[in-house]
Amino acid sequence: MSAFWNDLVSGATCLGVAFGAYQLLQARRGLREGFERTFVERCEGIIANIDLGGNS
């Protein structure tokens, strides 16, 4: 294989690894945001069901 093709394949591999790393970071961010959203919804549900005894 010529030096041109070696350089081309090396560059493509580098770009592929960088793109894969970016996708992993995006997926991790999405999972964290989903967890936080679920946590907040559960806390809001608990707070909404707390009886403060104001209507005695």
URSUL-V307395 format. One record per pair of residues at least 12 apart in sequence whose C-alpha atoms are under 10 Angstrom apart, sorted by the first residue. I is the first residue (numbers start at 1). J is the second residue. If there is no record, write none. Layout:
BEGIN
I,J  I,J
END
This chain:
BEGIN
none
END
